[in-house]
Amino acid sequence: MRSHKWTGIVLVLVGCFLLLANLKIIDGMYFLLLLGTAFIAVYYAVGRNIGFLIPGCILTAIGLFTVLNSKGFVGQGFEGSFLVFLGLAFIAVLFVHTMHAETRNWGERFWPVFPGGALIFVGLTVTGIKKWGWPNFWQYFNYIWPLFLIVAGLVLYFRNKY
């Protein structure tokens, strides 16, 4: 019942913000930033339910990117910066929630590193190729990724042997 109260509060806040944006009182580009922070506030209010934190971090990252991009801080020459912001959202989930989890299971604790690290890696790679002229290894990706599958298969096969 308590989560319904907070969900209702979030809906009222979103409705008020949309109305103010439509009336041109508040700039609409701040909508995702506000919505993300509302989800994060609800995360803390309802007892650290990760179902509120993940969309809160993602929406906050997208909103922050939108605001910074409109002000000219990111964008030109940094084509991969959007992916870096999304990756940082997952890293925020790691530090806010899962690092303090009571489980000893490594996968349950550090899972945000994988999507966050992949997004940051791809974002920095795209930026590096476009801005700094790094070699475009993506043209060789179709030849490289099967090698990773072969190595992973061999590791799994021989792990059970010894």
Disulfide bonds with the S-S distance in Angstrom:
none
